[in-house]
């Protein structure tokens, strides 16, 4: 696991947060579209199954799940993944409490150059039973404002994930996260961290910045970078 911990301090974060709020309010009057619709319409390009090229000044709403889900009744993974690239071009992605997640597949998700509001980006892997369902990808040059749970969270994958030059402001603590595959909430999995990496295999993370406007929260390093056990 490799990372560099950088935190914004003093007046810069306050200015940044204000600018993000203004950008979000400005975007509310601009054209809006569904992120899922853009995914469904996207064509293959540059080696990806889906290449989403977003537009500056447009707000894209809702989350996006790529890959499989775990059926706790049959104990099987259901669904297929895809190699996806999201080129933000400075667009605003209001996930409305949702997430952009790639899960339980061997595909990759690369996302860059956008502002994400009220949601997070997650990578979920599973290497048990010889399945090796480990996604890959990168999150680069993304600004998160009030992301729910985390800015970026990595579950049981990471050596194939690059997290670089992102900014997270005021990650929201939504209560205990859920244990790996079981869906049971665990106090050992706290939310509210800007970057949360996996104890079972962390990503490469470089030059990422984190800030909380509440001074007490900002003074707690675990609200910036944390390492969690996916099993709880």
C-alpha positions in Angstrom: 0.0 0.0 0.0 1.4 3.4 -0.9 -0.1 6.8 -0.2 0.8 10.3 0.6 -1.4 12.2 3.1 -2.0 15.9 2.3 -4.6 18.1 3.9 -5.8 21.5 3.0 -5.5 24.0 5.8 -6.3 27.6 6.9 -8.5 29.7 4.6 -8.0 27.7 1.4 -10.6 25.0 2.3 -13.2 27.6 3.2 -12.7 29.4 -0.1 -12.8 26.1 -1.9 -16.1 25.1 -0.2 -17.7 28.4 -1.0 -16.7 28.1 -4.6 -18.1 24.6 -4.8 -21.4 25.8 -3.3 -21.6 28.6 -5.8 -20.8 26.1 -8.6 -23.5 23.7 -7.4 -26.1 26.5 -7.2 -25.2 27.8 -10.6 -25.4 24.3 -12.0 -28.9 23.9 -10.6 -30.2 26.3 -13.3 -28.2 24.6 -16.1 -29.2 21.7 -18.2 -29.5 18.4 -16.3 -29.2 14.8 -17.5 -29.2 11.3 -15.9 -25.8 9.7 -15.4 -27.4 6.3 -16.0 -28.9 7.5 -19.3 -25.4 8.7 -20.4 -24.1 5.2 -19.5 -26.8 3.5 -21.5 -26.1 5.7 -24.6 -22.3 5.5 -24.4 -20.4 3.7 -27.2 -17.1 1.8 -27.1 -14.0 3.9 -27.5 -10.2 3.8 -26.7 -10.4 0.2 -25.5 -13.4 0.8 -23.2 -16.8 -0.8 -23.5 -18.4 2.4 -22.4 -16.8 5.9 -22.8 -18.9 8.7 -21.2 -17.7 12.1 -22.4 -19.6 14.6 -20.2 -20.3 18.3 -21.0 -19.1 21.3 -19.1 -22.0 23.2 -17.5 -24.3 20.1 -17.3 -25.4 18.5 -14.1 -25.7 14.7 -14.2 -27.9 13.2 -11.5 -28.1 9.8 -9.9 -25.7 7.0 -9.2 -24.2 4.2 -11.4 -23.6 0.5 -10.5 -21.2 -1.4 -12.8 -20.6 -5.1 -12.5 -22.3 -7.8 -10.4 -24.2 -7.9 -7.1 -24.1 -10.6 -4.5 -27.3 -12.6 -3.9 -27.3 -13.6 -0.3 -30.0 -16.2 -0.9 -28.1 -18.1 -3.6 -24.6 -17.0 -2.4 -23.8 -16.2 -6.1 -22.7 -13.1 -7.9 -25.2 -11.9 -10.5 -24.5 -9.5 -13.4 -21.7 -8.6 -15.7 -19.1 -5.8 -15.7 -17.8 -3.5 -18.3 -14.7 -1.4 -18.9 -15.8 2.2 -18.3 -14.2 5.6 -18.6 -15.9 8.8 -17.4 -14.4 11.9 -18.9 -15.9 14.7 -16.8 -14.7 17.9 -18.6 -15.6 19.8 -15.4 -19.2 18.6 -15.3 -21.1 18.3 -12.0 -22.3 14.9 -10.9 -25.0 15.1 -8.2 -25.3 11.5 -7.0 -28.2 12.5 -4.7 -27.0 10.2 -1.9 -26.0 7.4 -4.3 -22.7 6.1 -5.6 -20.6 5.3 -8.6 -19.5 1.7 -7.9 -17.7 -1.0 -9.9 -18.2 -4.4 -8.1 -17.3 -8.1 -8.3 -15.8 -8.2 -11.8 -12.5 -8.0 -13.6 -13.2 -4.8 -15.4 -12.0 -1.3 -14.8 -13.5 2.1 -14.1 -11.5 5.3 -14.8 -13.1 8.6 -13.8 -11.5 12.0 -14.1 -12.0 15.8 -14.1 -15.4 16.4 -12.6 -17.1 17.6 -9.4 -19.1 15.0 -7.4 -21.8 16.1 -5.0 -23.6 14.1 -2.3 -22.2 10.7 -3.2 -19.0 8.6 -3.5 -17.0 6.3 -5.7 -16.5 2.7 -4.6 -14.5 -0.2 -5.9 -15.6 -3.7 -4.5 -13.6 -6.9 -5.1 -13.8 -10.5 -4.1 -10.9 -12.9 -4.2 -12.4 -15.9 -2.4 -13.3 -19.3 -3.8 -10.7 -18.8 -6.5 -13.0 -16.3 -8.3 -10.6 -13.3 -8.4 -13.3 -10.8 -9.1 -11.0 -7.8 -8.7 -11.9 -4.5 -10.5 -9.2 -2.0 -11.5 -9.2 1.7 -12.4 -8.4 5.2 -11.3 -10.0 8.3 -9.7 -8.1 11.4 -10.8 -8.6 15.1 -10.6 -12.1 14.8 -9.0 -13.4 17.3 -6.5 -15.9 15.8 -4.0 -18.2 18.1 -1.9 -20.2 16.6 1.0 -19.9 13.1 -0.3 -22.1 10.6 1.6 -20.2 7.9 3.6 -16.8 8.6 1.9 -15.2 10.4 -1.0 -13.5 7.2 -2.3 -13.9 3.7 -0.7 -12.0 0.6 -1.7 -13.2 -2.9 -0.7 -10.8 -5.9 -1.1 -9.1 -4.5 -4.1 -6.6 -1.7 -4.4 -3.3 -2.7 -5.9 -5.0 -2.2 -9.3 -6.6 1.1 -8.2 -5.0 4.6 -8.5 -6.3 7.5 -6.4 -4.5 10.6 -7.4 -4.9 14.4 -7.0 -8.5 14.5 -5.7 -10.0 17.0 -3.2 -12.6 16.0 -0.7 -14.5 18.6 1.4 -16.9 17.7 4.3 -17.4 14.0 3.9 -20.7 13.1 5.6 -20.9 10.6 8.4 -24.0 8.5 7.7 -23.5 6.0 10.5 -21.9 2.5 10.5 -21.2 1.0 7.1 -22.2 -2.5 6.2 -20.1 -5.6 6.5 -18.6 -7.2 3.4 -21.3 -9.2 1.5 -23.5 -9.6 4.6 -25.3 -6.2 4.6 -25.0 -6.0 8.4 -24.1 -2.7 9.9 -20.9 -2.6 12.0 -19.6 0.0 14.4 -16.1 -1.1 13.3 -16.9 0.4 9.8 -17.3 4.2 10.5 -18.2 6.5 7.6 -17.2 10.2 7.2 -13.7 9.7 6.0 -12.5 11.4 2.8 -10.5 8.4 1.7 -11.1 4.9 3.1 -8.8 2.1 2.0 -9.0 -1.6 2.5 -7.0 -3.5 5.1 -7.2 -6.5 2.8 -5.5 -4.7 -0.1 -5.0 -1.0 -0.3 -4.7 1.1 -3.5 -1.9 3.5 -4.6 -2.9 7.0 -3.4 -0.9 10.1 -4.1 -1.3 13.8 -3.6 -4.9 13.8 -2.4 -6.3 16.6 -0.2 -9.0 16.4 2.5 -10.8 19.1 4.6 -13.7 19.3 7.1 -15.2 22.6 7.9 -15.8 21.5 11.5 -12.6 22.2 13.4 -12.9 19.2 15.7 -13.6 16.8 12.8 -10.8 18.3 10.8 -8.3 17.7 13.6 -9.1 13.9 13.5 -6.8 12.2 11.0 -9.3 9.3 10.7 -11.8 11.6 9.1 -9.3 12.2 6.3 -7.6 8.9 5.6 -8.7 5.6 7.2 -8.0 1.9 6.6 -10.9 -0.4 7.3 -11.4 -4.2 7.5 -14.0 -5.1 5.0 -15.3 -7.9 7.1 -16.1 -5.5 10.0 
